[in-house]
Structures are given as C-alpha cells and as structure tokens.
Amino acid sequence: MVEKGFDELMRFAYRIELYPDEDGGFVATIPELPGCVTLAETKEAALTLIENAKEVWISTALEQSIPIPTPGRSYSGKLNVRLPKSLHRTLAIRADEEGVSLNHLIVYKLTQTMEGMEPGSPAKKPQSQSVSTRNPRVHGSRSTSGFSDINR
C-alpha cells in the first residue's frame, strides 16, 4: 500500500486478467484492485472499460482514504532457469544450426508455445512426445520432452 497521487497511480502497470464470460462477452479484472471488474461484448471493449474502471476505482479510493495497493511484481525480463544438461546441449546445438543465440532460440520457442493463450488463462501442460537426441548415450536413443520440434 502506498500514498501517491492519482497520475502516478494511473501509470502503474496493474495486471489485467481477461477471460470469456459464461453468458457471452468478456470479463476484464485488475486483481490488485478488489472489485475492479468490467464486462463487455468484445475483448477490445472490455480492455477499454477496465481502464475507465481503474480510473474510477483509484479516484474513489483516494477520496475515501482507502489504501491503494501497488502492482505486486515487476518483470525485468531476466530469468535464471536450471535445465538438464542434455536439453541445454540440444538447445545449444539447435541454436548453432540456425545461426541464432541460445537466448534467442529459447525466447522464440517459448513464444511459439504461448501464442494463442488468453491472458490470465492457466498454462496448458505440453503433451509429451518422443524426440530423438543427437547423442544416443544421453538418456538412451530417445527422450521424452514437451518440446516436440527441437530436433527437426
């Protein structure tokens, strides 16, 4: 919770959840601002209305001296991930073959996996598929992975 002015609070990047309503249309919410919810016929309209609702929510909270939460997390774009050596090797080889950095390849593959997912919807577990490895001594001649196209 923080004491800040209206303009500064409006600049905060609150997380917006957007999902289909059971009765049609779309619901948009800002989870950090309890009760800040809109319903509209289209995604675009719901996203526009949630910005209006955020303005009203923050104005009302300031007028009534209600504590206003700031967004819970900020995202730097940096992420440290531990992965099996065999997967690291496979990804590095693939990146070399495609002439891109390992970082670029991983971001590209994650983006492909996430495309089409609605904001706020739970992530779907990838289906396991067999993927041949370059080195048959690593986990036998086949391994199981959700990354079905790494070794194409």
Sine and cosine of phi, psi and omega as CSV:
sin_phi,cos_phi,sin_psi,cos_psi,sin_omega,cos_omega
0.00,0.00,0.53,-0.85,-0.13,-0.99
-0.45,-0.89,0.49,-0.87,0.08,-1.00
-0.98,-0.21,0.96,-0.28,-0.01,-1.00
-0.65,-0.76,0.22,-0.98,0.03,-1.00
-0.99,0.15,0.25,-0.97,-0.04,-1.00
-0.83,0.56,-0.77,0.64,-0.06,-1.00
-0.87,0.49,-0.66,0.75,0.01,-1.00
-0.92,0.40,-0.65,0.76,0.02,-1.00
-0.92,0.40,-0.59,0.81,0.01,-1.00
-0.93,0.37,-0.42,0.91,0.01,-1.00
-0.98,0.18,-0.26,0.97,0.03,-1.00
-0.88,0.48,0.63,-0.78,0.00,-1.00
-1.00,0.00,0.98,0.19,0.06,-1.00
-0.94,0.33,0.60,-0.80,0.03,-1.00
-0.96,0.30,0.75,-0.66,0.03,-1.00
-0.94,-0.34,0.77,-0.63,0.10,-0.99
-0.97,-0.22,0.75,-0.67,-0.02,-1.00
-0.79,-0.61,0.80,-0.60,0.00,-1.00
-0.47,-0.88,0.40,-0.92,0.00,-1.00
-0.92,0.38,0.61,-0.80,0.08,-1.00
-1.00,0.06,0.55,-0.83,-0.01,-1.00
-0.85,0.52,-0.56,0.83,-0.06,-1.00
-1.00,-0.09,0.18,0.98,-0.02,-1.00
0.97,-0.26,0.39,-0.92,-0.04,-1.00
0.99,0.12,-0.25,-0.97,-0.06,-1.00
-0.69,-0.72,0.58,-0.81,0.04,-1.00
-0.96,-0.28,0.70,-0.72,0.12,-0.99
-0.83,-0.55,0.71,-0.70,0.03,-1.00
-0.71,-0.70,0.37,-0.93,0.18,-0.98
-0.88,-0.47,0.99,-0.17,-0.12,-0.99
-0.84,0.55,-0.53,0.85,-0.02,-1.00
-0.95,0.30,-0.27,0.96,0.01,-1.00
-0.92,-0.40,1.00,-0.01,-0.10,-0.99
-0.80,0.60,0.78,-0.63,0.02,-1.00
1.00,0.06,-0.02,1.00,0.03,-1.00
-0.99,0.10,1.00,-0.05,-0.13,-0.99
-0.65,-0.76,0.60,-0.80,0.12,-0.99
-0.71,-0.70,0.34,-0.94,0.05,-1.00
-0.71,-0.71,0.74,-0.67,0.01,-1.00
-0.54,-0.84,0.23,-0.97,-0.02,-1.00
-0.95,0.30,-0.52,0.85,-0.04,-1.00
-0.84,-0.54,0.32,-0.95,0.06,-1.00
-0.86,0.50,-0.72,0.70,-0.06,-1.00
-0.87,0.49,-0.69,0.72,0.01,-1.00
-0.91,0.41,-0.65,0.76,0.02,-1.00
-0.89,0.47,-0.65,0.76,0.00,-1.00
-0.93,0.36,-0.58,0.81,0.07,-1.00
-0.92,0.39,-0.72,0.70,-0.03,-1.00
-0.91,0.42,-0.55,0.84,-0.02,-1.00
-0.92,0.38,-0.52,0.85,0.08,-1.00
-0.91,0.41,-0.65,0.76,0.06,-1.00
-0.90,0.43,-0.68,0.74,0.01,-1.00
-0.89,0.45,-0.61,0.79,0.04,-1.00
-0.88,0.48,-0.69,0.72,0.04,-1.00
-0.85,0.52,-0.75,0.66,-0.02,-1.00
-0.90,0.43,-0.68,0.73,-0.02,-1.00
-0.87,0.49,-0.74,0.67,-0.04,-1.00
-0.93,0.38,-0.67,0.74,0.03,-1.00
-0.86,0.51,-0.73,0.69,-0.01,-1.00
-0.89,0.45,-0.69,0.72,0.01,-1.00
-0.89,0.46,-0.66,0.75,0.03,-1.00
-0.90,0.43,-0.70,0.72,0.00,-1.00
-0.89,0.46,-0.59,0.80,-0.07,-1.00
-0.99,-0.13,0.16,0.99,0.00,-1.00
0.82,0.57,0.62,0.78,0.06,-1.00
-1.00,0.04,0.74,-0.67,0.02,-1.00
-0.86,0.52,0.69,-0.73,-0.03,-1.00
-0.93,-0.36,0.89,-0.45,0.01,-1.00
-0.95,0.31,0.53,-0.85,0.12,-0.99
-1.00,-0.06,0.34,-0.94,0.01,-1.00
-0.81,0.58,0.62,-0.78,-0.11,-0.99
-0.93,0.37,-0.56,0.83,-0.10,-0.99
-0.68,-0.73,0.47,-0.88,0.21,-0.98
-0.87,-0.49,0.47,-0.88,-0.09,-1.00
-0.88,-0.48,0.88,-0.47,-0.06,-1.00
-0.99,0.12,-0.33,0.94,-0.10,-1.00
1.00,-0.02,-0.05,1.00,0.05,-1.00
-0.98,-0.20,0.65,-0.76,-0.03,-1.00
-0.52,-0.86,0.80,-0.60,0.09,-1.00
-0.98,-0.19,0.81,-0.58,-0.05,-1.00
-0.78,-0.63,0.72,-0.70,0.12,-0.99
-0.99,-0.12,0.71,-0.70,0.03,-1.00
-0.62,-0.78,0.32,-0.95,-0.01,-1.00
-0.86,0.51,0.57,-0.82,0.01,-1.00
-0.83,0.55,-0.61,0.79,-0.02,-1.00
-0.90,0.43,-0.63,0.78,0.03,-1.00
-0.94,0.34,-0.65,0.76,0.05,-1.00
-0.84,0.54,-0.72,0.69,0.00,-1.00
-0.88,0.48,-0.74,0.68,-0.01,-1.00
-0.86,0.51,-0.71,0.70,0.00,-1.00
-0.91,0.42,-0.67,0.75,0.00,-1.00
-0.90,0.44,-0.68,0.74,0.03,-1.00
-0.89,0.46,-0.71,0.70,-0.01,-1.00
-0.88,0.48,-0.67,0.74,0.02,-1.00
-0.88,0.47,-0.69,0.72,0.05,-1.00
-0.87,0.49,-0.69,0.72,0.00,-1.00
-0.88,0.48,-0.59,0.81,-0.04,-1.00
-1.00,-0.01,-0.08,1.00,0.04,-1.00
0.94,0.33,0.54,0.84,0.02,-1.00
-0.80,-0.61,0.25,-0.97,0.05,-1.00
-0.96,0.29,0.38,-0.93,0.05,-1.00
-0.87,0.50,-0.67,0.74,0.03,-1.00
-0.85,0.53,-0.73,0.68,-0.01,-1.00
-0.88,0.48,-0.70,0.71,-0.01,-1.00
-0.88,0.48,-0.72,0.70,-0.03,-1.00
-0.90,0.43,-0.69,0.72,0.03,-1.00
-0.88,0.48,-0.68,0.74,0.01,-1.00
-0.87,0.49,-0.73,0.68,-0.03,-1.00
-0.91,0.41,-0.64,0.77,0.04,-1.00
-0.91,0.41,-0.65,0.76,0.03,-1.00
-0.88,0.48,-0.70,0.72,0.05,-1.00
-0.85,0.53,-0.66,0.75,-0.03,-1.00
-0.92,0.38,-0.61,0.79,-0.09,-1.00
-1.00,0.07,-0.30,0.96,-0.03,-1.00
-0.83,0.55,0.67,-0.74,0.04,-1.00
1.00,0.06,-0.14,0.99,0.03,-1.00
-0.99,0.13,0.67,-0.74,0.01,-1.00
-0.97,0.23,0.64,-0.76,0.08,-1.00
-0.85,0.53,0.70,-0.71,0.02,-1.00
1.00,0.08,-0.15,0.99,0.03,-1.00
-0.99,0.13,0.50,-0.87,-0.01,-1.00
-0.92,0.39,0.57,-0.82,0.04,-1.00
-0.93,0.38,0.61,-0.79,0.03,-1.00
-1.00,-0.03,0.70,-0.72,0.03,-1.00
-0.95,0.32,0.79,-0.61,0.02,-1.00
-0.88,0.48,0.58,-0.82,0.07,-1.00
-0.96,0.26,0.70,-0.72,0.02,-1.00
-0.95,0.31,0.70,-0.71,0.06,-1.00
-0.65,-0.76,0.46,-0.89,0.03,-1.00
-0.96,0.27,0.68,-0.73,0.03,-1.00
-0.73,-0.68,0.81,-0.58,0.01,-1.00
-0.95,0.30,0.58,-0.82,0.04,-1.00
-0.99,-0.17,0.36,-0.93,0.02,-1.00
-0.96,0.27,-0.47,0.88,-0.05,-1.00
-0.89,-0.45,0.96,-0.29,-0.07,-1.00
-0.90,0.44,-0.27,0.96,0.02,-1.00
-0.97,0.24,-0.29,0.96,-0.01,-1.00
-1.00,-0.01,0.94,-0.35,0.01,-1.00
0.82,0.57,0.65,0.76,0.03,-1.00
0.97,0.26,-0.29,-0.96,-0.06,-1.00
-1.00,0.02,-0.21,0.98,0.02,-1.00
-0.69,-0.73,0.48,-0.87,0.09,-1.00
-0.71,-0.71,0.33,-0.94,0.01,-1.00
-0.96,-0.27,0.72,-0.69,-0.02,-1.00
-0.42,-0.91,0.48,-0.88,0.12,-0.99
-0.97,0.24,-0.18,0.98,-0.01,-1.00
-1.00,-0.04,1.00,0.04,-0.18,-0.98
-0.96,0.26,-0.28,0.96,-0.09,-1.00
-0.88,-0.48,0.34,0.94,-0.04,-1.00
-0.90,0.43,-0.63,0.77,-0.10,-1.00
-0.96,-0.28,0.46,0.89,0.03,-1.00
-0.93,0.38,0.00,0.00,0.00,0.00
